[in-house]
């Protein structure tokens, strides 16, 4: 399995807001990239939230692979909060995976690691979220 | 107006529709060819106007009309007269010196006053009377005999009747050049006079005229085609007889007729063998009553060097078509005017280059309109049209008066009129479009300015207005040195701080950051601060309950789904015991007088409003004398240097290590703010910067 949606060469891309998508079984892996701050947050929100609509108890589970996200300001965290609230409201499951060093620090400071289950890498996240038959 | 708007308006002017107008001008140049066909009345109307403005002056009277008028009919008897009366009229005219006498009268039937006709008419006459009368010569023969030696030209009428035949005698017109037959007014046959009269006459001329579509006579044929031959009209034939010539020579070329040679004289004609008459008004000097001639009221030389036309106008015997100069003119006077025109030096000329000249002028003035009319107001455009148009009309009238040139201004006036209308209408719509665009741009700018200015100011006022004065915390004991600064970013963020004594010992302090910018964030920040303060002042269960209450209340007032990171603390200023709680915020730094800075780590929780009913854990710490507690927002840690490097927590620690021992809280705050601003340099701050410092010492 590939280590990241955007590949290593593009991991440092400066743009933010685009979100790649990949389905693994009934787990949908979403991969935002770049810097997510006030200039790119609207695109990020518009790309992310509609993809959560079928995150339900009997629907898909969501893994946010943040390996390609360089930085996220508080407005980006707000979108993550909205995502968490939406999935929680729909009884769906959502987790984050593969935090880089900067994102790990941001999650620690903001305690967003208390908002989302955080997995070391996407494989672990997918494994954890795949429904047990 | 900002630069892009100014550019838009300027480029709009440059795009004033000139190319479409020039494109329109091209087909308009065909108007001199199209217009006379599509609307023949227009040019005729204008040429008629020329003639009314400048009718032909009647300087000489080469033609006399002997008019069989009402008075003549009353005296001599009803029409038709016995031809012996006509013979007398012709003889007297010749005696008065007439060079030629043209009869604008047709005599196709035998005179019913002839003696033989009377015998037939009155069968009751006795035999002697009948034979005597029958032996008398008939009137037609008498007329023929009496006119035989006189220069009389009789009329004929061209007919397109299957029974009518062409004349059987040869024409007096000889053709010199390609046959112009197809250009001429044509008939299949003709109506002739009684044979004896026809034979006796020295000339025979056709009387046919061809009115225009509106019934008006503008041209008169000089020659007509009857069958295969070309014959003269009465006017030309009268001139031939007057000049004593046996024949005439009609010059022609590929385009038709050129002109007529009569002896030494050359009369230019139009290609269709006609003459476009330059009319003079009807003039009584041309007219003589037949009765006056018959009663010898004229003298011998009265008609010297003149030609005479004899016709009848009495009792509605005649036609009176309209002409350019009058609503009705007797047909015989039109014949007279034809002869006057033929003999005159000047002729109305529609030169072959006329249409090219009109097209050229149309192009010239049209081009002038399009170029000079650029950016012109409609009134100025109209003036740019009217003035050259008036000059054109004036020029054409002047050329008519001077040279009898028929130049038609209607293509120029109409073409450029259309062009002007086009320019005005497109100019209007263009100007309107520009104006609307400009109005929209200005409105947008105004709105944007108002919105930005108003909103930013409102947000800033809300933010700064609710912050407490750090130097004037009510009830703050002297052993606590407190200070805080907040520098809003250009686009206001949502940083806040607060500090107040909840009782005479405990200071509540709070530093926070709302996720988001603008008025919404500012209002939410104000709300959060108020709710926190309210919870802190109400609560008596310690910090944990304050945070729990505030968090719940803030979450309920949060339609925009914002969140607040915050560190809140409760310091017992007497004992130095500190309770604190971290909701997703940067950890405060604590450093003693001789100790390095360390983070006040805590389990804490996510920002307020992210998770409902989150049980925020409370941490405790014991301050020692001289300990400095520094709190800050991410505007400090995430301030960006020139190469996008973040200021970071390490630089804060480094700064704090470099401080003087026991530096005042205000110095700590302002110094750190300066360090941040120095680090970011000229780059605008993205986020608010808030810094709070507390140095505690035990009360003395």
Interface residues (C-beta under 8 A of the other chain):
Chain A: X37 X38 X73 X74 X75 X77 X78 X81 X82 X84 X85 X109 X110 X111 X112 X114 X115
Chain B: X513 X515 X516 X517 X561 X562 X563 X565 X582 X583 X584 X585 X586 X587 X604 X605 X606 X607 X609 X610 X611 X614 X634 X638 X686 X687
